[in-house]
């Protein structure tokens, strides 16, 4: 489970870094580049986080793991508990990732809001 959570975190960071280091954001001014890079990184991280949340939360809602075709009741209950725990953990990680992505977007939105008030 720790490995799956680590892979989700690494994938989210890789997507964010790829967007942050994209050639489009390098051609603009330094501050604008930073804000735009954070904005697009935030969009990518929010998209990945919501995708992860939707996939694993739908697994929780379906409850398919309660009906595993194993005759030994203790083993069946143990496996279903492990699957449920893993799905809950990964769906929470997806929501946390989406929250971090929204926090990455705040500097751009703040600058945009200040610019709209100045007009």
MDAnalysis code that builds the backbone (N, CA, C; Angstrom):
import MDAnalysis as mda
import numpy as np

u = mda.Universe.empty(357, n_residues=119, atom_resindex=np.repeat(np.arange(119), 3), trajectory=True)
u.add_TopologyAttr("name", ["N", "CA", "C"] * 119)
u.add_TopologyAttr("resid", np.arange(1, 120))
u.add_TopologyAttr("resname", ["UNK", "UNK", "UNK", "UNK", "UNK", "UNK", "UNK", "UNK", "UNK", "UNK", "UNK", "UNK", "UNK", "UNK", "UNK", "UNK", "UNK", "UNK", "UNK", "UNK", "UNK", "UNK", "UNK", "UNK", "UNK", "UNK", "UNK", "UNK", "UNK", "UNK", "UNK", "UNK", "UNK", "UNK", "UNK", "UNK", "UNK", "UNK", "UNK", "UNK", "UNK", "UNK", "UNK", "UNK", "UNK", "UNK", "UNK", "UNK", "UNK", "UNK", "UNK", "UNK", "UNK", "UNK", "UNK", "UNK", "UNK", "UNK", "UNK", "UNK", "UNK", "UNK", "UNK", "UNK", "UNK", "UNK", "UNK", "UNK", "UNK", "UNK", "UNK", "UNK", "UNK", "UNK", "UNK", "UNK", "UNK", "UNK", "UNK", "UNK", "UNK", "UNK", "UNK", "UNK", "UNK", "UNK", "UNK", "UNK", "UNK", "UNK", "UNK", "UNK", "UNK", "UNK", "UNK", "UNK", "UNK", "UNK", "UNK", "UNK", "UNK", "UNK", "UNK", "UNK", "UNK", "UNK", "UNK", "UNK", "UNK", "UNK", "UNK", "UNK", "UNK", "UNK", "UNK", "UNK", "UNK", "UNK", "UNK"])
u.atoms.positions = np.array([
    [0.820, -1.171, 0.000],
    [0.000, 0.000, 0.000],
    [0.877, 1.253, 0.000],
    [1.933, 1.219, 0.759],
    [2.844, 2.352, 0.789],
    [3.469, 2.571, -0.574],
    [3.745, 1.488, -1.261],
    [4.309, 1.575, -2.599],
    [3.319, 2.217, -3.561],
    [2.041, 1.847, -3.469],
    [1.020, 2.432, -4.346],
    [0.863, 3.924, -4.071],
    [0.854, 4.308, -2.800],
    [0.764, 5.728, -2.458],
    [1.974, 6.499, -2.939],
    [3.146, 5.886, -2.827],
    [4.360, 6.532, -3.312],
    [4.343, 6.713, -4.821],
    [3.835, 5.696, -5.540],
    [3.747, 5.806, -6.994],
    [2.777, 6.908, -7.408],
    [1.668, 7.041, -6.678],
    [0.704, 8.104, -6.971],
    [1.359, 9.458, -6.757],
    [2.074, 9.626, -5.660],
    [2.750, 10.893, -5.386],
    [3.815, 11.212, -6.415],
    [4.595, 10.220, -6.799],
    [5.651, 10.436, -7.786],
    [5.045, 10.800, -9.146],
    [3.969, 10.111, -9.535],
    [3.322, 10.421, -10.813],
    [2.761, 11.837, -10.809],
    [2.174, 12.247, -9.696],
    [1.626, 13.600, -9.594],
    [2.740, 14.634, -9.688],
    [3.853, 14.406, -9.010],
    [4.971, 15.345, -9.077],
    [5.597, 15.405, -10.462],
    [5.687, 14.278, -11.137],
    [6.268, 14.262, -12.478],
    [5.407, 15.070, -13.440],
    [4.075, 14.887, -13.356],
    [3.182, 15.659, -14.232],
    [3.312, 17.147, -13.942],
    [3.352, 17.512, -12.665],
    [3.488, 18.919, -12.302],
    [4.802, 19.516, -12.779],
    [5.887, 18.781, -12.632],
    [7.187, 19.288, -13.065],
    [7.274, 19.408, -14.578],
    [6.662, 18.484, -15.298],
    [6.679, 18.574, -16.754],
    [5.942, 19.813, -17.232],
    [4.829, 20.117, -16.596],
    [4.097, 21.315, -16.987],
    [4.858, 22.564, -16.573],
    [5.459, 22.541, -15.386],
    [6.209, 23.700, -14.896],
    [7.414, 24.005, -15.781],
    [8.059, 22.980, -16.289],
    [9.257, 23.166, -17.103],
    [8.978, 23.167, -18.605],
    [7.731, 23.348, -18.976],
    [7.382, 23.332, -20.395],
    [8.013, 24.526, -21.110],
    [8.326, 24.397, -22.382],
    [8.980, 25.490, -23.105],
    [8.126, 26.756, -23.192],
    [6.831, 26.612, -23.191],
    [5.958, 27.779, -23.294],
    [6.159, 28.719, -22.107],
    [6.294, 28.163, -20.918],
    [6.414, 29.015, -19.743],
    [7.809, 29.625, -19.616],
    [8.810, 29.107, -20.329],
    [10.159, 29.659, -20.248],
    [10.303, 30.964, -21.020],
    [9.469, 31.204, -22.033],
    [9.607, 32.382, -22.881],
    [9.023, 33.642, -22.263],
    [8.279, 33.536, -21.208],
    [7.605, 34.698, -20.638],
    [8.448, 35.316, -19.538],
    [7.961, 36.440, -19.013],
    [8.693, 37.134, -17.958],
    [8.848, 36.228, -16.749],
    [9.824, 36.586, -15.894],
    [10.178, 35.691, -14.794],
    [9.023, 35.490, -13.809],
    [8.412, 36.566, -13.338],
    [7.320, 36.416, -12.372],
    [6.110, 35.768, -13.016],
    [5.808, 36.224, -14.213],
    [4.668, 35.648, -14.914],
    [4.924, 34.169, -15.211],
    [6.182, 33.874, -15.531],
    [6.556, 32.481, -15.793],
    [6.309, 31.627, -14.554],
    [6.696, 32.147, -13.417],
    [6.516, 31.412, -12.168],
    [5.034, 31.182, -11.887],
    [4.227, 32.247, -12.018],
    [2.792, 32.117, -11.743],
    [2.099, 31.199, -12.746],
    [2.446, 31.343, -14.019],
    [1.842, 30.493, -15.046],
    [2.262, 29.038, -14.841],
    [3.529, 28.832, -14.501],
    [3.993, 27.467, -14.244],
    [3.264, 26.831, -13.083],
    [3.071, 27.605, -12.014],
    [2.312, 27.078, -10.881],
    [0.859, 26.817, -11.258],
    [0.288, 27.704, -12.086],
    [-1.098, 27.526, -12.503],
    [-1.273, 26.223, -13.275],
    [-0.435, 26.017, -14.289],
    [-0.573, 24.802, -15.089],
    [-0.183, 23.551, -14.302],
    [0.774, 23.680, -13.408],
    [1.092, 22.551, -12.533],
    [-0.099, 22.238, -11.645],
    [-0.725, 23.278, -11.135],
    [-1.917, 23.084, -10.313],
    [-3.027, 22.401, -11.080],
    [-3.253, 22.831, -12.334],
    [-4.279, 22.179, -13.155],
    [-3.967, 20.692, -13.348],
    [-2.700, 20.393, -13.623],
    [-2.321, 18.995, -13.818],
    [-2.483, 18.173, -12.554],
    [-2.074, 18.735, -11.426],
    [-2.166, 17.996, -10.168],
    [-3.622, 17.816, -9.755],
    [-4.455, 18.826, -9.981],
    [-5.884, 18.696, -9.670],
    [-6.511, 17.612, -10.548],
    [-6.169, 17.603, -11.835],
    [-6.731, 16.600, -12.739],
    [-6.328, 15.189, -12.319],
    [-5.054, 15.005, -12.004],
    [-4.582, 13.680, -11.567],
    [-5.225, 13.288, -10.246],
    [-5.306, 14.234, -9.305],
    [-5.901, 13.938, -8.003],
    [-7.366, 13.567, -8.101],
    [-8.121, 14.307, -8.922],
    [-9.538, 13.979, -9.076],
    [-9.733, 12.651, -9.796],
    [-8.862, 12.364, -10.775],
    [-8.946, 11.075, -11.457],
    [-8.694, 9.925, -10.487],
    [-7.657, 10.050, -9.674],
    [-7.350, 9.017, -8.682],
    [-8.505, 8.861, -7.697],
    [-9.046, 9.989, -7.242],
    [-10.163, 9.930, -6.301],
    [-11.371, 9.239, -6.924],
    [-11.718, 9.588, -8.145],
    [-12.896, 9.002, -8.784],
    [-12.728, 7.500, -8.981],
    [-11.557, 7.080, -9.422],
    [-11.329, 5.649, -9.665],
    [-11.433, 4.848, -8.372],
    [-10.746, 5.275, -7.328],
    [-10.731, 4.478, -6.110],
    [-11.995, 4.653, -5.273],
    [-12.640, 5.814, -5.352],
    [-13.899, 5.982, -4.631],
    [-15.001, 5.158, -5.281],
    [-14.961, 5.029, -6.604],
    [-15.948, 4.162, -7.260],
    [-15.703, 2.700, -6.884],
    [-14.449, 2.342, -6.641],
    [-14.159, 0.994, -6.146],
    [-14.734, 0.769, -4.762],
    [-14.683, 1.794, -3.908],
    [-15.285, 1.687, -2.576],
    [-16.795, 1.559, -2.692],
    [-17.396, 2.375, -3.548],
    [-18.846, 2.369, -3.684],
    [-19.368, 1.067, -4.280],
    [-18.615, 0.460, -5.185],
    [-19.097, -0.781, -5.796],
    [-19.082, -1.936, -4.800],
    [-18.104, -1.969, -3.920],
    [-18.030, -3.021, -2.907],
    [-17.799, -4.409, -3.479],
    [-17.174, -4.490, -4.652],
    [-16.941, -5.788, -5.280],
    [-16.068, -6.701, -4.434],
    [-15.251, -6.132, -3.597],
    [-14.295, -6.909, -2.811],
    [-14.968, -7.660, -1.662],
    [-16.222, -7.397, -1.380],
    [-16.937, -8.147, -0.336],
    [-17.398, -9.521, -0.833],
    [-17.396, -9.720, -2.134],
    [-17.917, -10.956, -2.721],
    [-16.831, -11.705, -3.474],
    [-15.701, -11.923, -2.830],
    [-14.594, -12.650, -3.427],
    [-14.892, -14.142, -3.316],
    [-14.588, -14.887, -4.369],
    [-14.885, -16.323, -4.410],
    [-13.781, -17.119, -3.707],
    [-13.678, -16.951, -2.390],
    [-12.733, -17.698, -1.571],
    [-13.545, -18.390, -0.489],
    [-13.299, -19.682, -0.283],
    [-14.103, -20.460, 0.657],
    [-13.740, -20.208, 2.118],
    [-12.495, -19.892, 2.397],
    [-12.059, -19.670, 3.768],
    [-12.515, -18.263, 4.192],
    [-13.406, -18.225, 5.182],
    [-14.039, -16.954, 5.547],
    [-13.032, -15.946, 6.107],
    [-12.077, -16.424, 6.916],
    [-11.101, -15.503, 7.495],
    [-10.242, -14.866, 6.408],
    [-9.819, -15.666, 5.447],
    [-9.004, -15.152, 4.350],
    [-9.811, -14.172, 3.497],
    [-11.064, -14.507, 3.220],
    [-11.927, -13.629, 2.427],
    [-12.120, -12.275, 3.126],
    [-12.366, -12.297, 4.432],
    [-12.559, -11.052, 5.182],
    [-11.274, -10.236, 5.259],
    [-10.147, -10.921, 5.414],
    [-8.863, -10.220, 5.473],
    [-8.542, -9.528, 4.156],
    [-8.749, -10.228, 3.068],
    [-8.475, -9.648, 1.752],
    [-9.421, -8.484, 1.470],
    [-10.697, -8.640, 1.804],
    [-11.638, -7.542, 1.550],
    [-11.316, -6.327, 2.424],
    [-10.855, -6.555, 3.655],
    [-10.464, -5.444, 4.515],
    [-9.246, -4.719, 3.942],
    [-8.255, -5.477, 3.461],
    [-7.059, -4.863, 2.874],
    [-7.396, -4.039, 1.632],
    [-8.277, -4.587, 0.790],
    [-8.670, -3.848, -0.416],
    [-9.428, -2.585, -0.038],
    [-10.351, -2.680, 0.915],
    [-11.124, -1.508, 1.338],
    [-10.212, -0.443, 1.935],
    [-9.279, -0.851, 2.762],
    [-8.351, 0.091, 3.387],
    [-7.475, 0.779, 2.338],
    [-6.998, 0.006, 1.366],
    [-6.168, 0.565, 0.309],
    [-6.950, 1.552, -0.533],
    [-8.192, 1.206, -0.888],
    [-9.020, 2.121, -1.681],
    [-9.311, 3.405, -0.921],
    [-9.589, 3.301, 0.380],
    [-9.856, 4.505, 1.168],
    [-8.615, 5.394, 1.233],
    [-7.472, 4.779, 1.454],
    [-6.232, 5.549, 1.540],
    [-5.914, 6.244, 0.221],
    [-6.054, 5.531, -0.883],
    [-5.734, 6.126, -2.176],
    [-6.747, 7.188, -2.578],
    [-8.017, 7.035, -2.192],
    [-8.978, 8.091, -2.507],
    [-8.705, 9.340, -1.673],
    [-8.269, 9.174, -0.432],
    [-7.888, 10.330, 0.389],
    [-6.648, 11.001, -0.197],
    [-5.690, 10.222, -0.678],
    [-4.509, 10.802, -1.322],
    [-4.883, 11.573, -2.582],
    [-5.877, 11.085, -3.312],
    [-6.347, 11.810, -4.493],
    [-6.942, 13.157, -4.129],
    [-7.734, 13.199, -3.046],
    [-8.308, 14.471, -2.600],
    [-7.231, 15.426, -2.095],
    [-6.248, 14.895, -1.378],
    [-5.146, 15.737, -0.915],
    [-4.353, 16.302, -2.095],
    [-4.158, 15.491, -3.099],
    [-3.455, 15.947, -4.295],
    [-4.236, 17.065, -4.986],
    [-5.549, 16.917, -5.078],
    [-6.367, 17.974, -5.674],
    [-6.273, 19.254, -4.844],
    [-6.261, 19.130, -3.531],
    [-6.119, 20.308, -2.672],
    [-4.782, 21.004, -2.855],
    [-3.716, 20.236, -2.998],
    [-2.393, 20.815, -3.246],
    [-2.375, 21.517, -4.602],
    [-3.023, 20.925, -5.590],
    [-3.115, 21.562, -6.904],
    [-3.846, 22.891, -6.843],
    [-4.928, 22.956, -6.065],
    [-5.644, 24.222, -5.914],
    [-4.765, 25.271, -5.226],
    [-3.949, 24.836, -4.273],
    [-3.052, 25.788, -3.616],
    [-1.988, 26.303, -4.583],
    [-1.579, 25.500, -5.557],
    [-0.632, 25.955, -6.569],
    [-1.243, 27.032, -7.461],
    [-2.554, 27.023, -7.615],
    [-3.219, 27.988, -8.485],
    [-3.471, 29.331, -7.804],
    [-3.375, 29.396, -6.502],
    [-3.719, 30.615, -5.758],
    [-2.882, 31.831, -6.171],
    [-1.549, 31.751, -6.358],
    [-0.800, 32.959, -6.737],
    [-1.286, 33.594, -8.039],
    [-1.604, 32.783, -9.032],
    [-2.101, 33.328, -10.300],
    [-3.469, 33.972, -10.108],
    [-4.351, 33.297, -9.405],
    [-5.686, 33.855, -9.178],
    [-5.603, 35.149, -8.373],
    [-4.683, 35.217, -7.406],
    [-4.519, 36.422, -6.601],
    [-4.048, 37.584, -7.471],
    [-3.074, 37.333, -8.341],
    [-2.585, 38.385, -9.237],
    [-3.675, 38.823, -10.211],
    [-4.442, 37.882, -10.721],
    [-5.531, 38.205, -11.632],
    [-6.605, 39.027, -10.934],
    [-6.916, 38.700, -9.695],
    [-7.912, 39.431, -8.922],
    [-7.433, 40.856, -8.646],
    [-6.153, 41.010, -8.305],
    [-5.613, 42.353, -8.052],
    [-5.629, 43.188, -9.339],
    [-5.350, 42.571, -10.473],
    [-5.362, 43.286, -11.733],
    [-6.786, 43.728, -12.099],
    [-7.774, 42.902, -11.819],
    [-9.160, 43.271, -12.105],
    [-9.635, 44.409, -11.183],
    [-9.169, 44.428, -9.946],
    [-9.558, 45.505, -9.039],
    [-8.876, 46.825, -9.394],
    [-7.699, 46.774, -10.006],
    [-6.963, 47.982, -10.333],
    [-7.599, 48.722, -11.515],
    [-8.368, 48.067, -12.319],
    [-8.987, 48.701, -13.501],
    [-10.176, 49.507, -13.155],
])
